[in-house]
Amino acid sequence: MPRTVPFRLAAACALALLFLLWSTAIAGAKGPVVSLHVVGKGGEVLDEDSFGVGGTVSIAASPKATCFGSGTGGSGKKLALKGATALGMLVRAAQFTAALKPVLVTDHFADEFGLGLCGIGGTAATSKSSWYLKVNHKVPSVGGEKVKLHAGDEVLWGYGGYPYPEDLALVAPSSVQANVPFAVQVFSYDEKGKKKPASGATVSGASGPTDASGHATVTLSAPAQLSARLGKDTPSAAVPVCVGGRCPGQ
């Protein structure tokens, strides 16, 4: 006589299977593990993730991608992005992250300059502001589909006018004691990757803005994801800090 699987057990197994399938899809691409940070208009963080990049991902060149002027929209053809590239990583992430859809690219200038990125998550580039790419805090000299990624790279797709905003990076300890103050430091990077302390930045949980050396003091009673913001600069990626042996999400 067949056994009946308890409902709760079946539901738990189903959830575990869904999580496994999602994890395999987003992280299972063979290739280096790279971090992705996508920041839209007004400093809104659209996505933060780390996963393996590689293989081939496809995207259709959109006729709506006209940020370079009338008549410069995409052909509608399906484009294959091969290998571990910055644009391929963005397209792959958009398959699982609603906030990144649609990704609009044009192949109008493909033969001369490569692919043009016109939109992410409903925000289109304009004559005054555009989507830009930084890898390890530097603006590359080639298009995103030609930027080859390596293990540990930090990829930022941001939205802003030219000159591009400086992007922030937060340095914090991975684990602290509850209710014991600790120091963090914030740096800013220009488009060439030149680093300097960020004065006046706001850090979540800090007692005040950063000083001239980029330092601030933070006190936590529970695990948290810390980030830094400063004016029109691109906010930092979140930094998880464990408290008393417990980490964010636990």
N, C-alpha and C positions, 0 to 999 in steps of 0.2 A: 504494500500500500504506500503510495507516495507521501512524503512528508511535506507539510505546509510550512513555508518559511515565514516566521513572524514578521508582521508589517514593519515594525521599527527596524529590524535587522535588514530587511529588503531595502527600505528607504535609505539606510545608512550605506549599504553597499552601492546603491544607485548613485548617491551623492559622491562617494569615493571614486566611482568609475568616471563620473562626469569631470571631477577635479583632475583625475589622472589623464583623461583625454585632453582637457584644456592645457594642462601642464606640458604634456607631450607635444601638443601642436605648437605652442608658443615657444617652448624652450628646447624642443627636440630637434630643431634644425641643426644639422651637424656643422660645427664651426665654433669660433671663439665666442666666449660669453662677454657681452658688452652691455653697458648701461645706457639707457635712453631717457632723455629729459625733454619734454615738449611743453613750451610755454607760449600761450597765445596772447591776445590783446589784453592790455591792462594787467599783465603779469599773472594771468590765470594759468595754473598748472593743469595741462590736459592729460598728461601721462607721465609716469615714472616707473621704470621697469628695468630688469636685467634679464637677458636671455641669450641663448645661442643663436648666432646668425650664420647663414650659409645656405647652400642649395640655390634654388631658383624660385622667385616669386613674380607674379604677373600683375600688371595694372594696365588699364586701357587709357590711352592718351585722350583726354577729354576736350571736346569742342568748346566746353564752357571755360577752359583755362585760357582766358584772353587778357591776362594781366599785363602782357607786353604790347597791347594795342589791338585794335580791331583787325580781324583777319589772322590773328596769330594763335588761334585755338588749336587744340590737338586734332589729329586725323581720325581718331576713333579706333585706331588699330591697337591690338593687344601688344604690350611691350613686356619682354622677359628681362628681369633684373637678376643677373647671375652672380653668385658668390656673396661674400660678406661685404656689403656696401652700406653706406649711410642711408641712401634713399630706399634700398631694399629693406633695411631694418624698419624704417618708418612705415612702409607699405605693409609689411608683415604684422607690425603692431596694430595697425588700423583694422586688420581683419578680426581682431578680438577686443578692440577698444572703441566704443561708440563715439566718444568725444573726439576721435581723430578722423572720423568719416564726414565728408568724403575727402580723399587726397586727390587734388586736381593737378595733373601735369600736362604739359604740351610738348609735342615732338616737332613743333614747327621749325625750330632751329637746330634740330638734332645733328644734322650733317656738319654744322659749323661749330656750335657751342655745346651741344648736348641737350639734355632734357631740362625744361624749365618748370619749377614748382610754383604754382599759382595759388593753391589753397590747401588748408588743413582744417578739418572740423567746422566747415562753414564760414571760415574767415579767409577772405581772398586778399591777395596782394593788391596794392594800389600804386599810384605814381609817387606817393609819399611814404608808404610803409610796405615792407615785404617780409617774406619768410627767409630766414638766413640760417646757415649751418655753421656750427663750431664743433670741432673734434679735439678733445683735450684742450679746450679753451681757445683754440686757434681757428680762424676762418680759412678753410682750404682754398687752394688756387684752382680747383677743378670742381665740376658739378657733383652733386650727391651720389649719382649713379656710378661715378668713377672713383669715389673715395673708398679705398679698401680699409677695412677695420681689422683690428688685432685684439687679442685677449686683453681685457682691462681698460679698453678705450672708453671715454666718456663722450657720448654724442648728445649735442644740444641742437634742437630745432626751435628757434625763437622768432618772435614777430616784433618788428620795430622799424624805425626809419634809419636812414644813413646819415652820419656814421652809426653803425650798429651799437646798441647798448652794451655796456660792459656787463659781464656775467659774474655772479657772486659764487663763492665756494665757502662752505662752513667746515671748520675743523673742530671736532668735539670728541671727547673720550667715548669709547664704545660701551663702558659700564661705569656707573657711579653708585654712591651710597644715597639712600633716601634722605632728603632734607639737609644735605651737606652741600654747600655752594661749591661750584667748580667753574673753571675757566674755559671759554671757547674763543675761537678767533675766526674772523671773516676776512677774506681776500677778494679783490676784484681783478678781472682780467680784461684787457682790451682785445681788439680783434686779432692782434699779432701774438696774443698769449702772454703779454707782459703783465706781471703780477705785482700787486701792491696791497698794503693793508687797507681795509675799507672802514673809514671812520664814519660814525653816525648811523650805522646799520642797526636795524631792529631784529633781534633774535627771539624766537618764541621761547617764553619762560625766563627771559633775562630781566635783571633788575633795572636795566637802563640800556641806552644805545652803546655801540662799540666806541672805544676811545681812539686816540690817534694811531695806536698800533693795531687796531682792529679787534681788541679784546673786549669781552663782556663776561659778566658773571651770571650763571644760571643755577637755579635750585629746583630740583624735581622731587616730587613725592611718589610719582608713578612713572612707568616707562613712557617714552614720548618720541615722536619724530620731530626733530628740530629743523628749522629752516631760517634763512636770513633774507631780509628785504631792505632795499635802499633806493628811494626815489624811483626813477625810471629804469634802473639797472634790472637785469634779468634775475629773479630770485634764485637762490641756491637750490640745489637738489636736497631733498630731505635726508637727514642723518639720523638713523635710529640710535637711541641711547637706552641701554638696559638699566634698571634700577633694582638693587637688591636681588639680583639673579633672575628677575623677570624682564622680558623684552617686549617691545611693541608687538601687539597681535596675539600675545599669549594670554 
